[in-house]
């Protein structure tokens, strides 16, 4: 197709793409920004482009089958839920993400939610504003060195969070299907690996740092009932890992002491959602990844990955496996 850009930014809700534009200019790579929302948009706008930089638009088999020139999809972010990875592999389309652009920010956000609960920050701020100046309203508060923090998922972010809570003096235990819970305490960055059941039973706070695939409703009614009534549940990973109906019931019936989330199964979480009636439910708007530096790093890395691929270099963040052939599957 005449004048079709090498790189199509399929959709992007950022204020601008100046960082991407500068890097593409330096690499002599042609690009164009569109705001595709549907499969039809992608097929119509994407013909002839070799690379998609993608945020939300659905990269499905229907899309992949109609775009024989497409060879790479780079996601703005970590998750690839909107990309059919199995179909991409069959059509020899490499899919990449940016898994490390905001990992310390996400870990910091989980720590902030944890400290908000363990030091009763939000609760006592409300009390003071109501005219109650009495530390005893915060009881009970426990010393962090006497607390056990359980981490579900020991990837980049989970490991970063583990290091932060270890600095508080907490005992840290972890569950990750990639590791055997029979490993010694020193096996995974000083985190004692246990079964999911043991983690839920033993932890004073549980923090989720795993991807959504194969973890939908990993924390359901049965799992919430295993937790201590004094324990807190944190999720800065993906909505849908916690069954929100079960969480509502857990807070209502005091199975757990509170929950802090940055993600929801449907975003934005409706203002009239039943979870908001609980004073011990804290929600932020999928912002854990954000800092000014992380935002620029994300934009830089998607552009660098696209340019790297177009120069015939090895990509840094492949998600799926492809088998290069002379011709793609038609």
Backbone torsions as a table, in degrees:
resi	resn	phi	psi	omega
1	UNK	NA	131.3	-178.2
2	UNK	-64.1	133.7	173.8
3	UNK	63.7	13.6	176.6
4	UNK	-73.4	130.4	-177.6
5	UNK	-67.8	150.8	175.1
6	UNK	-64.3	-38.1	-178.1
7	UNK	-116.8	127.0	172.9
8	UNK	-111.4	118.2	169.9
9	UNK	-81.0	102.8	-169.4
10	UNK	-65.8	-35.0	-179.1
11	UNK	-168.1	147.4	-177.8
12	UNK	-164.3	126.8	179.6
13	UNK	-101.3	14.5	177.0
14	UNK	-72.1	162.0	-178.6
15	UNK	-62.7	-32.8	179.0
16	UNK	-161.0	172.7	175.8
17	UNK	-122.7	38.1	-177.2
18	UNK	-63.7	-38.8	179.4
19	UNK	-63.3	-47.2	178.6
20	UNK	-61.5	-44.1	-178.3
21	UNK	-60.7	-42.9	-179.9
22	UNK	-63.0	-44.2	-178.8
23	UNK	-68.5	-37.9	177.8
24	UNK	-66.9	-37.4	177.4
25	UNK	-62.3	-44.1	-179.9
26	UNK	-63.9	-32.1	-178.8
27	UNK	-92.7	2.8	-177.7
28	UNK	56.7	42.5	178.7
29	UNK	-107.5	129.1	177.4
30	UNK	-82.9	142.2	-179.1
31	UNK	-146.2	164.5	174.2
32	UNK	-150.7	144.3	177.4
33	UNK	-102.6	127.3	173.1
34	UNK	-122.9	173.7	175.4
35	UNK	-126.5	65.5	-179.8
36	UNK	-71.7	139.7	178.4
37	UNK	-120.7	-27.5	-173.2
38	UNK	-120.9	169.3	174.3
39	UNK	-58.7	-41.8	-179.3
40	UNK	-61.7	-41.3	177.6
41	UNK	-59.4	-45.9	-177.2
42	UNK	-64.2	-42.5	-179.1
43	UNK	-65.6	-43.5	-178.4
44	UNK	-67.5	-44.7	-174.6
45	UNK	-84.7	-21.4	-169.7
46	UNK	-93.4	-8.4	-176.8
47	UNK	-58.3	126.3	177.0
48	UNK	97.1	-20.2	179.5
49	UNK	-80.8	143.6	180.0
50	UNK	-91.4	-25.1	-174.3
51	UNK	-131.8	134.7	169.6
52	UNK	-108.2	131.0	162.7
53	UNK	-104.0	123.3	-162.8
54	UNK	-131.3	140.8	176.2
55	UNK	-110.2	-65.1	-176.0
56	UNK	-121.8	-25.9	-173.0
57	UNK	-56.5	139.8	-172.1
58	UNK	-76.8	116.7	176.7
59	UNK	-94.4	88.9	-174.8
60	UNK	-102.8	175.3	175.9
61	UNK	-61.0	-37.5	178.9
62	UNK	-59.3	-39.3	178.1
63	UNK	-69.8	-49.7	-176.1
64	UNK	-61.1	-37.1	-176.8
65	UNK	-69.7	-19.8	-177.2
66	UNK	-100.4	0.7	-175.9
67	UNK	-125.9	78.7	-175.2
68	UNK	-66.0	-19.5	-179.8
69	UNK	-85.3	-15.9	-176.2
70	UNK	-69.9	127.8	-177.9
71	UNK	-125.7	-16.7	-176.3
72	UNK	-146.9	136.7	170.3
73	UNK	-122.7	123.6	176.4
74	UNK	-113.7	123.4	-178.2
75	UNK	-87.7	137.2	167.3
76	UNK	-72.0	92.6	177.7
77	UNK	126.6	-167.8	-175.4
78	UNK	-93.0	-49.6	-174.1
79	UNK	-69.1	148.1	177.5
80	UNK	-127.6	33.0	-175.7
81	UNK	-65.2	-24.9	-178.2
82	UNK	-91.0	7.9	179.6
83	UNK	-116.8	129.8	175.2
84	UNK	-79.2	95.6	-173.8
85	UNK	-67.3	-37.9	-179.0
86	UNK	-64.2	-44.3	178.0
87	UNK	-66.3	-39.8	179.0
88	UNK	-59.3	-41.4	178.7
89	UNK	-64.7	-40.8	179.8
90	UNK	-65.6	-32.5	179.1
91	UNK	-92.7	11.1	178.7
92	UNK	56.0	41.0	174.9
93	UNK	-105.0	116.8	178.0
94	UNK	-73.6	132.6	176.2
95	UNK	-112.4	131.2	178.2
96	UNK	-128.3	155.1	173.2
97	UNK	-127.9	-171.8	174.5
98	UNK	-127.2	88.0	-169.1
99	UNK	-79.2	-10.9	-169.7
100	UNK	-121.8	9.4	-172.5
101	UNK	-71.2	-29.9	-177.5
102	UNK	-131.4	28.0	-171.3
103	UNK	-66.3	-37.4	179.2
104	UNK	-72.1	-33.6	176.2
105	UNK	-63.7	-43.0	-179.8
106	UNK	-64.6	-43.2	177.5
107	UNK	-62.9	-40.2	176.8
108	UNK	-61.7	-39.7	-178.1
109	UNK	-65.9	-41.7	176.5
110	UNK	-61.8	-40.5	177.9
111	UNK	-63.9	-40.6	179.0
112	UNK	-62.8	-42.4	177.2
113	UNK	-63.3	-41.8	179.0
114	UNK	-60.2	-49.6	-177.5
115	UNK	-67.0	-32.8	176.1
116	UNK	-57.0	-41.8	-179.4
117	UNK	-78.4	-48.0	-173.0
118	UNK	-69.4	-27.6	177.1
119	UNK	-103.2	4.3	175.0
120	UNK	57.1	39.8	-173.6
121	UNK	-63.2	-56.8	-177.2
122	UNK	-63.7	-42.5	179.4
123	UNK	-58.3	-47.4	-175.7
124	UNK	-75.7	-29.3	172.6
125	UNK	-60.8	-43.4	177.1
126	UNK	-61.7	-41.7	-179.5
127	UNK	-63.2	-45.3	-179.6
128	UNK	-61.5	-41.9	178.7
129	UNK	-65.2	-24.5	176.4
130	UNK	-86.0	1.2	178.3
131	UNK	91.8	10.9	-179.6
132	UNK	-100.9	110.5	-179.3
133	UNK	-112.9	81.0	-173.0
134	UNK	-152.1	110.2	-177.1
135	UNK	-61.6	-24.4	-177.2
136	UNK	-66.4	-16.9	176.0
137	UNK	-67.5	-16.1	-179.2
138	UNK	-86.6	-12.1	-174.0
139	UNK	-63.0	140.9	0.3
140	UNK	-94.5	144.2	169.4
141	UNK	-119.8	136.6	-175.9
142	UNK	-115.9	148.7	177.2
143	UNK	-64.3	136.2	-176.7
144	UNK	-63.0	-32.3	-179.0
145	UNK	-68.8	-10.8	175.3
146	UNK	-101.8	7.4	-176.0
147	UNK	-105.9	151.3	174.8
148	UNK	-112.6	126.2	178.0
149	UNK	-110.4	126.4	178.8
150	UNK	-102.5	134.1	-177.5
151	UNK	-119.3	122.3	177.3
152	UNK	-97.1	107.7	-178.0
153	UNK	102.8	110.2	-178.1
154	UNK	-112.7	51.0	171.4
155	UNK	-85.3	-152.6	-178.1
156	UNK	-58.0	-49.3	-174.2
157	UNK	-73.1	-44.1	179.3
158	UNK	-60.2	-39.3	178.5
159	UNK	-68.4	-40.0	176.8
160	UNK	-61.3	-44.2	178.3
161	UNK	-63.2	-40.4	179.0
162	UNK	-57.8	-43.4	-179.8
163	UNK	-63.7	-36.1	-179.1
164	UNK	-70.0	-42.6	-178.7
165	UNK	-76.5	-26.3	173.7
166	UNK	-64.0	-33.6	178.9
167	UNK	-65.3	-23.2	175.5
168	UNK	-77.8	-11.8	-178.1
169	UNK	97.3	3.7	-178.1
170	UNK	-69.7	149.5	163.8
171	UNK	-75.3	134.2	-176.9
172	UNK	-121.0	125.4	175.6
173	UNK	-121.2	156.3	-175.3
174	UNK	-140.9	154.9	172.6
175	UNK	-131.0	129.0	175.7
176	UNK	-154.6	123.9	-178.2
177	UNK	-58.3	-19.5	179.6
178	UNK	-71.1	-19.1	-175.9
179	UNK	-120.5	149.2	175.6
180	UNK	-79.8	135.9	178.4
181	UNK	-74.4	-0.9	177.3
182	UNK	-87.3	-2.8	178.3
183	UNK	-64.1	157.0	176.6
184	UNK	-74.7	169.0	-178.6
185	UNK	-59.8	-29.4	-176.9
186	UNK	-85.2	-3.2	-170.3
187	UNK	-70.1	-37.0	-177.1
188	UNK	-124.8	82.4	176.4
189	UNK	51.3	40.3	176.6
190	UNK	75.7	10.9	178.7
191	UNK	-101.6	128.0	178.2
192	UNK	-75.9	117.5	-178.7
193	UNK	-85.0	131.0	-177.3
194	UNK	-133.9	175.7	174.2
195	UNK	-74.1	160.3	177.9
196	UNK	-60.1	-40.9	180.0
197	UNK	-61.2	-47.2	179.9
198	UNK	-63.9	-38.6	178.8
199	UNK	-60.5	-46.1	-178.4
200	UNK	-65.8	-38.2	-177.7
201	UNK	-71.1	-39.2	-170.8
202	UNK	-89.5	-21.2	-168.6
203	UNK	-81.7	144.0	170.9
204	UNK	-89.6	-17.6	172.4
205	UNK	-150.9	139.2	179.1
206	UNK	-120.0	125.5	-179.2
207	UNK	-119.9	129.2	-174.5
208	UNK	-97.0	127.3	-179.3
209	UNK	-140.6	43.9	-178.4
210	UNK	-120.8	158.7	176.8
211	UNK	-72.2	162.4	-177.1
212	UNK	-73.2	-33.9	-176.6
213	UNK	-59.2	130.0	-178.2
214	UNK	68.1	8.4	-179.4
215	UNK	-125.9	16.3	179.4
216	UNK	-62.3	125.2	-177.6
217	UNK	55.1	36.0	173.9
218	UNK	-57.4	-36.5	176.3
219	UNK	-105.0	103.4	-178.0
220	UNK	-120.4	-167.7	-175.6
221	UNK	-58.2	-44.0	-179.0
222	UNK	-60.2	-43.5	-178.7
223	UNK	-69.1	-39.0	179.4
224	UNK	-64.4	-34.5	178.9
225	UNK	-69.7	-21.6	178.0
226	UNK	-74.4	-24.5	-174.2
227	UNK	-72.6	157.8	176.4
228	UNK	-67.4	144.9	174.4
229	UNK	-61.0	-19.4	180.0
230	UNK	-96.2	4.2	-173.1
231	UNK	-91.8	156.0	179.0
232	UNK	-114.8	146.9	179.5
233	UNK	-116.3	129.9	-178.4
234	UNK	-123.9	139.6	175.6
235	UNK	-140.3	110.1	174.6
236	UNK	-117.8	22.0	-174.4
237	UNK	-101.5	-82.7	-179.8
238	UNK	-144.9	141.0	173.0
239	UNK	-66.6	148.0	-178.7
240	UNK	102.0	-20.1	176.1
241	UNK	-70.0	-35.5	174.0
242	UNK	-99.2	131.7	171.7
243	UNK	-73.4	109.9	-173.5
244	UNK	-69.1	-27.7	175.6
245	UNK	-66.8	-43.0	178.0
246	UNK	-67.1	-37.3	178.5
247	UNK	-63.9	-42.1	176.8
248	UNK	-56.6	-44.1	179.5
249	UNK	-67.1	-38.9	-179.6
250	UNK	-63.6	-40.3	178.3
251	UNK	-72.1	-38.0	179.4
252	UNK	-63.7	-42.6	-175.5
253	UNK	-96.8	6.9	173.4
254	UNK	61.8	38.3	172.2
255	UNK	-69.7	-31.2	177.4
256	UNK	-131.1	167.2	-175.1
257	UNK	-86.2	-20.6	-178.9
258	UNK	172.3	167.4	179.3
259	UNK	-143.5	139.0	175.8
260	UNK	-126.7	125.1	-177.0
261	UNK	-132.0	151.5	173.6
262	UNK	-114.7	-1.6	-175.1
263	UNK	-138.0	159.2	179.9
264	UNK	-146.4	160.0	-179.4
265	UNK	-65.2	-33.2	172.7
266	UNK	-124.4	123.3	-179.5
267	UNK	-119.4	135.2	0.2
268	UNK	-72.6	151.2	175.1
269	UNK	-67.0	123.8	-176.0
270	UNK	-55.3	141.3	-176.9
271	UNK	-61.5	-25.0	-179.8
272	UNK	-96.7	15.7	-179.4
273	UNK	-62.6	142.2	-175.2
274	UNK	-62.8	-23.4	179.9
275	UNK	-64.0	-28.8	-176.5
276	UNK	-71.9	-8.7	177.4
277	UNK	-77.8	-11.0	-178.9
278	UNK	-92.6	123.6	-179.8
279	UNK	-65.2	-25.3	-178.6
280	UNK	-95.7	22.2	172.2
281	UNK	-110.9	123.6	-179.4
282	UNK	-118.2	131.7	-177.2
283	UNK	-135.1	132.5	172.5
284	UNK	-118.9	157.8	-166.5
285	UNK	-89.2	64.2	177.8
286	UNK	49.7	53.9	-174.8
287	UNK	-119.6	3.0	-174.3
288	UNK	-57.2	-31.8	-177.7
289	UNK	-72.0	-17.9	-163.1
290	UNK	-82.8	130.4	156.6
291	UNK	-151.3	162.7	178.2
292	UNK	-58.7	-39.0	-178.8
293	UNK	-68.6	-41.4	-179.3
294	UNK	-65.3	-39.3	-180.0
295	UNK	-61.6	-43.2	178.7
296	UNK	-69.7	-36.3	179.0
297	UNK	-63.5	-41.1	178.2
298	UNK	-59.5	-49.2	-177.3
299	UNK	-64.9	-39.3	178.3
300	UNK	-64.9	-43.2	-173.7
301	UNK	-72.4	-33.7	176.9
302	UNK	-66.8	-39.6	179.1
303	UNK	-67.9	-40.8	178.5
304	UNK	-64.5	-39.8	179.7
305	UNK	-64.5	-43.1	178.3
306	UNK	-62.8	-45.9	-179.5
307	UNK	-64.6	-40.3	178.7
308	UNK	-58.5	-46.5	-179.3
309	UNK	-63.6	-43.8	-177.6
310	UNK	-67.3	-22.3	176.7
311	UNK	-87.2	1.3	179.3
312	UNK	82.2	15.5	179.7
313	UNK	-91.0	162.8	179.2
314	UNK	-70.5	131.5	176.5
315	UNK	-71.7	156.3	-176.0
316	UNK	-93.9	-25.6	-171.7
317	UNK	-129.3	57.7	178.7
318	UNK	-70.0	139.6	178.9
319	UNK	-103.5	-40.2	-178.8
320	UNK	-112.6	169.4	177.7
321	UNK	-106.7	133.9	177.7
322	UNK	-124.9	158.5	177.6
323	UNK	-119.3	106.4	-177.1
324	UNK	-66.8	128.0	178.5
325	UNK	-127.4	170.2	179.0
326	UNK	-66.3	-34.6	178.7
327	UNK	-131.5	145.3	176.2
328	UNK	-74.3	160.0	173.6
329	UNK	-60.3	128.9	-179.7
330	UNK	-106.5	NA	NA
